[in-house]
Amino acid sequence: MTALIMVLMLAAFVVLDVVVRVVGRRLEERRLRREREAVLQTAVRLEIAGEVTTLKRAEVPKAKGRILAVDDEPVVLDSFRKILVLDGFSVDTVESGPEALALVQRHDYDFVFTDLKMPGMTGEEVVRAVKHLRPDIDVAVITGYATIDSAVDTMKHGAADYVQKPFTADELTAFARRLLLKRQARLEAQHLPTVRIAAPAVAERAAAHEYCIPGGAFLSPGHAWARIEPGGMLRIGVDDFARKALGAFDRVVLPERGARVRAGEPLFTVERAGRAVRFCAPVAGKVAQINTALLDDPGLPGQSPYERGWVCVLQPDDLSAELSNLRIGKPVVAWYREEIERLRKAGGPAVGGTPSVDWKVIEQEFLAPSALARA
């Protein structure tokens, strides 16, 4: 009997929790709608004089996005405000193309919705001008049935999509939400790390989210790059992945000239504020040269990883036998993406020169941990 009572009480608590959540959500939706209706009433009465005389503005707190709509028919603009403001968008409306362009130059918008057929400045001209002035803004065309072909043509000039009028409230909100999802996906993709094979100098000016693999160079599993020099020597340094993961260095401990090293053994060390990580030799050989410029400027591997920031030159013992253990070209791209994802899960690349992941973790997980463990 006691067990049955406990089960019934648990079921009652679950039902109550669901009811509370549903009621709370509905109350929140009603509150937001009341706020947006108040904004909408204010916007209908708002007229801003000056260069943009037909502007009507509706600002929504925590808006999904900001839209500028231009149409020579005030009734269409009224529909835009009434529908999109209630759906959570901030909306500005004007009745001419020149007014829209004046606003685009002074304010940030996510979207511009423009009618196709307008006196003075056509919708196609608005599309061209907006994409010229602000290529980051997504432009949508408002069109009637008779001008659908023209609307499709505007997409060649940068329009993202078109909506046909007359439209219902559901059709317009679905259209706006679809545009918003596409924009969010595109912006997210733009910030995702990219990997490309490039000339060594490109890494010096690449964006933080771009990972550059040096064309013609080999990469070791421990993120040291190795480039074959005339005469068979191997120039070695820190690759772009390692420098982005570690951040800034304040000291590079160079190997001794003439020292012999086996593949996978520690070759050189980078340090910062008492932290240190070791990079392993990609092949066996003897240290023929060291980059003494790093003694005075240890930040060079971070500034110019594939050129001025090289660390040392090895005279390989048997290069042909060990090259199969290194990566070069397109296979490195797939491997880099796997490494970037692993780094992201661990905490991400360094920010402002400060590492997001502990250097010990980076050494253990990314810089040939099995070899370092044996050292």
Helices and strands as residue ranges (DSSP letters): H 2-45, E 56-58, E 66-70, H 74-86, E 90-94, H 97-104, E 111-115, H 123-133, E 138-143, G 145-147, H 148-154, G 155-157, E 159-164, H 169-191, E 194-198, G 200-204, E 210-214, E 218-219, E 224-228, E 234-238, H 240-246, E 251-253, E 260-261, E 266-272, E 275-280, E 285-290, H 293-296, H 300-303, E 312-316, H 319-322, G 323-325, H 330-346, H 359-366, H 369-374
